[in-house]
Amino acid sequence: MKTEYDKDVDAAYIYTVDKIGKGDVKKTIRLDDNISLDFDKNNKLLGIEILKASKTLPRVKDLQRVAA
């Protein structure tokens, strides 16, 4: 699992696969205004997008270290 954090837009992305290629995401389910789940054509979870990550994730500073 890999995590990216973009401090400029305060967004995090948690990958559940090694790589997501262009066109791999076939369905996105929004859980709320800040959290979305991306799935492939077989309904396999590819990743989780988290907006307003510093407010949503309690340890976003740990993500900053991982993403650096």
Residue, then its C-alpha position, 0 to 999 in steps of 0.5 A: m500500500k502506498t500513500e500520497y499527500d498533497k499539502d497544497v490542496d490538502a488531499a491524500y490518496i491511499y493506493t491499494v494496488d501498486k499502480i493505477g493506470k490511465g483508464d483503470v478506474k471504472k467506478t468512483i463511489r463518494l462516501d461523503d464530500n471528502i472521501s471517494l473510493d475508486f474501483d476497477k472493472n472487476n469492482k476491486l478497490l484501487g484507492i481511496e481519495i481523501l479531501k481536507a485530509s488534515k481535518t479528516l485524518p488524525r495523523v496527516k503529518d505521518l502521511q507527509r513524511v511518507a509522501a516526501 
